[in-house]
């Protein structure tokens, strides 16, 4: 079973990008999230990385981290 990643947007316009495996890394999928929306992604034989742009909470089996502005910052 592959690992899952949960991304919760903390602002409008958060971008989640899936990247492919292989000799060349390519964009496989792009998703835009608005504040409060949640995206659940799974690493597969084709998806080797996920890039997140914008303020969000990212939950993995290793714990939770934040992207974009810190959770205690305003704006």
N, C-alpha and C positions, 0 to 999 in steps of 0.2 A: 504494500500500500504506500502510495506516495505522500509526501508531506503537504499539508495545507497551510495557506497563509490567509489571514483575515485582515482586510484593510477597512477601517472606518474613517470616513471623511470628517474632518473637523472644520471644514470651510467648503464653499462652493468651488467647483472647478478642479478638484483633485484628479490627477491623471494616473492610472495604473497601466503599465506597459508590460506585456509578456514578451520575453526574448527567447529565440530558438537556440537549439544545440547545433553542433556541427562545426565544420571548418570556418564558416562565416556566421557571426552572430547577426540575426535579423530581427526586426520587429514582427511579432506574430499576431498581436492583438492589442488594441488600445481601448480603454474604457474611461469615461469621465464620470466622476461621482460628485454629487452635491452634498452639502452639510448633512450629516446624520446617516447617509447611505452607507451600506456595507457591501463589500466585494469579497467573495470567498474564492480563492484560486488554488489550484493543485499543480504541483510540479509533475510533469509527465516525461515520456521519452522524447517529446518534442520541445517542451518548455523547460529551460534550464535556469532562467533568472527572471525576476520581476523587479521593475523599476517603478518607484512611486514619486510623483511630484506634487507638492502641496502639503498642507497641514493635515496629518492623519495619525491615527493609532494603528500600529501594525502588530498583530498577534501571531506568534508562531509557537511551536512546541518548546522553543528555547526561552520564551518569555515575551514581553511586550516592549515595543520601542515606539518612538515618535519620529515623524518626518516633518519637514517644513519648520514653521515656528514652534518653539517649545510650548508645552502645555500651560506654562505659567505666564507666557507672554501675551500681551493684548495686541489686537490689530489684525 
